[in-house]
Each structure stands twice: as structure tokens, then as C-alpha cells.
Amino acid sequence: QVQLQESGPGLVKPSETLSLTCTVSGGSISTYYWSWVRQPPGKGLEWIGYIYFTGSTNYNPSLKSRVTMSVDTSKNQFSLKLSSVTAADTAVYYCARGDYGDYAYGYWGQGTLVTVSS
Amino acid sequence: DIVLTQSPATLSLSPGERATLSCRASQSVGSHLAWYQQKPGQAPRLLIYDASDRATGIPARFSGSGSGTDFTLTISSLEPEDFALYFCQQRGNGPPFTFGPGTKVDIK
């Protein structure tokens, strides 16, 4: 059974960089598109971007200048960095697997709340 | 970016009733539309991809239809566990992949 698990700090100071890692178990990361999606408390879903196992990326243009994704196939992990965060970046961050092409996520992590506050 | 609009915002129904949820795109997305269910405190669950294909393990009471700009998710007979929030997501001709604002299906 494939499982995804996000990890990283739950509190980040304004202007600093948010860093999260998603660990994939029960299957290889060396296939599929791997994505990050976030959800501010009580609000809807926002697609952040994806990384293919080869390292190819595609980011949401609204966040592109601040986002970096990477993949480590040896550890079966992929990561998200979001720089210069503000309170507007406070959200539950999910990692997910694109099961039907690069969208349509059949597997998700449980989500991790990241709060931006001093 | 392609904007998705979902209607109604809230749908109040009783168990056993039929639910019809709508998702409209600001421009054609072909058949590249997915539907998700989300319950409080949980990650979304994929129900439908490519407009009408059920994801693995999804009950047959969930069906999707539509193409271009107008899409529908139908739940043929609501079970107690179906009362939740439903989102659509498009991939159109490529990123960014946007989500709709959601339709809440609650118990009447």
C-alpha cells in the first residue's frame, strides 16, 4: 500500500523559507508525477506544482518565483521549498501522487499545517 | 489561468436522494477534469478523473460526465458517508492545474 508522509517545521517566521519533505513508502518514486497542493484553513485547494522523478518541474505561475522542488530517488523522497513566506502562506500542505498523468491525485499525504508567524 | 466555478455552493439532501453537482470552466479543458471528495481533517480523495472514469475503489454510485466547459458529478443515491465537500480540478492543456471552490453536500 503506497503511503505519503509530509515532514517539516510547523512554524516558519515571515520572510524565511518553508521547507517540507514528502517520504513515499510502499512503492517507488521512480515513476509518476509528484505534486504539492496547499489549503489555507477553511478555504479551497491551491496547486503549487509538480516534479517528475527525472527532476523535471512545473510550478504554479503565481508562486513560481518563490518555489523550488527537488527529488531524491535514493531516499524515495521529494521536497518543497517556498521562500519569502508571509502569513498568506499559512496552510495545510499536502504532497500527492499523480496517478492518471500529471494530475488526478490518487494518493495523498495526511497533510501538515504550516503557520507563518513571528 | 482557467477558472473553475462550482454550483451550488451547498446542497442539502437526505440519504437515498440523488445529488447533482456542477463544475464549469472558464475555457475548454477537454475531458481533463477530476472530482475529489474531502471530509473534515482529511486529505481529498480522488473519485473521478478524465471527466467520467472512476478511480480505483470508488463505488459505482459516483459518476461523472461532461466535456469542454461543463461537467457534472452525480451521486445516484446518497449514503451517510457521502456527506462531504466536493472539489473539481482541471488540467486543460497543461499547468497550472486549478481547483474549483467546492460544493458542500450536507444532510437535510
Boltz contact constraints between the chains, C-beta under 6 A:
constraints:
  - contact:
      token1: [A, 44]
      token2: [B, 99]
      max_distance: 6.0
  - contact:
      token1: [A, 44]
      token2: [B, 101]
      max_distance: 6.0
  - contact:
      token1: [A, 44]
      token2: [B, 102]
      max_distance: 6.0
  - contact:
      token1: [A, 45]
      token2: [B, 87]
      max_distance: 6.0
  - contact:
      token1: [A, 45]
      token2: [B, 99]
      max_distance: 6.0
  - contact:
      token1: [A, 47]
      token2: [B, 96]
      max_distance: 6.0
  - contact:
      token1: [A, 47]
      token2: [B, 97]
      max_distance: 6.0
  - contact:
      token1: [A, 58]
      token2: [B, 95]
      max_distance: 6.0
  - contact:
      token1: [A, 60]
      token2: [B, 96]
      max_distance: 6.0
  - contact:
      token1: [A, 94]
      token2: [B, 43]
      max_distance: 6.0
  - contact:
      token1: [A, 100]
      token2: [B, 49]
      max_distance: 6.0
  - contact:
      token1: [A, 103]
      token2: [B, 91]
      max_distance: 6.0
  - contact:
      token1: [A, 103]
      token2: [B, 97]
      max_distance: 6.0
  - contact:
      token1: [A, 104]
      token2: [B, 34]
      max_distance: 6.0
  - contact:
      token1: [A, 104]
      token2: [B, 46]
      max_distance: 6.0
  - contact:
      token1: [A, 104]
      token2: [B, 49]
      max_distance: 6.0
  - contact:
      token1: [A, 105]
      token2: [B, 46]
      max_distance: 6.0
  - contact:
      token1: [A, 106]
      token2: [B, 46]
      max_distance: 6.0
  - contact:
      token1: [A, 106]
      token2: [B, 55]
      max_distance: 6.0
  - contact:
      token1: [A, 108]
      token2: [B, 43]
      max_distance: 6.0
  - contact:
      token1: [A, 111]
      token2: [B, 43]
      max_distance: 6.0
